[in-house]
Amino acid sequence: MSNYDIKKLLLENKPLIDKTIEKWVPRKVTKEWLESICGKARYEFDPDAIQKAIVDPFWDFLDRGGKRWRPYLFLLVLEALGGDPKKYIDLVLIPEIVHNGSIVVDDIEDDSELRRGKPCLHKIFGVDIAVNVGSWMYFFPLIALYKNKDKFDEKTFARILEVYIQEMNNIHFGQAIDIAWHRGLGSNITVNKYLQMCAFKTGTLARMSAKIAAICADADNETVEKIGHFAESIGVAFQIQDDILNITESELSKKKGGIGEDITEGKRTLMVIYTLEKASQEDAARLEEILDMHTRDEKLIKEAIEIMKKYNAIEFAKNFARELIEKTWNEIDALLPESEAKRKLEAFARFLIERDI
């Protein structure tokens, strides 16, 4: 397992994923492309408007980077279950484009300033364009699925669509819970409620990737569900690690505009919830007070972080993520035949919870 440099593998696979995305969303809007996606215009297309209000902002965002780990997970699961990644390569659009669309919308909802080292899309192009682009990114990947439907029988195609529909509902419920909490609308927020929120929000696209890959590999229902559960755990653990990196000196916190953006947003992370459960009444009240301020004051942000550190919340979160991956990997270990793809999949899961980016 230790022989695999996952960061390097992600970088090596990124050009293939990006090339596939560009095949479906070319950088230059043409009448031919619009006809291939929308059919013949009844009246007249305006390629220039679509260029400026969809395609340019789309590529502005995609070109900023991103790890592309969700489409890589799709390819790994597919290969580990004996499927052919090349045959289904177009489906990498589903997790990657939906994921980026959700970030565009999330940044608007949080009124964030920076994303991947640049102003958020709505700060550059306006809220109206950003909302529309983000919404479009939820639906466009279905074009790639539909145009590949000849690779599936009707039952398999329906199973993939069912997964897509279910997970797109889940991601919105997860976001709704997250928004409600950092607006102070939640009550009795527990660790288990947090984990369910993550399973809906961050676990969704990992689970979608893995389940669609398993269906493409003709896996039975039990295997599809267990692989999906494992991938969901990867997503939850990834979110926990994201939360940790957000309040520590890291490459991620620098790209997002500094340490403690989650505190500014008033987010109830696993570390916050754990601290509120364990802290003295005074410390708990102070932490909640700072979170409810939505402050950008560095002193107050540091104070909130120190309260969490006082109760070893970061160590708790790290250990929780590790144990979650260990437990769910053991559930699928026997389902996967021994192969290089299987070993890479295990190394990949562990990388996501130990990463510093």
Secondary structure, 3 states (H helix, E strand, C coil): CCCCCHHHHHHHHHHHHHHHHHHHCCCCCCHHHHHHHHCCCCCCCCHHHHHHHHHHHHHHHHCCCCCCHHHHHHHHHHHHCCCCCCCCHHHHHHHHHHHHHHHHHHHHHHCCCEECCEECHHHHHCHHHHHHHHHHHHHCHHHHHHCCHHHCCHHHHHHHHHHHHHHHHHHHHHHHHHHHHHCCCCCCCCHHHHHHHHHHHCHHHHHHHHHHHHHHCCCCHHHHHHHHHHHHHHHHHHHHHHHHHHCCCCHHHHHCCCCCHHHHCCCCCHHHHHHHHHCCHHHHHHHHHHHHHCCCCHHHHHHHHHHHHHCCHHHHHHHHHHHHHHHHHHHHHHHCCCCHHHHHHHHHHHHHHHCCC
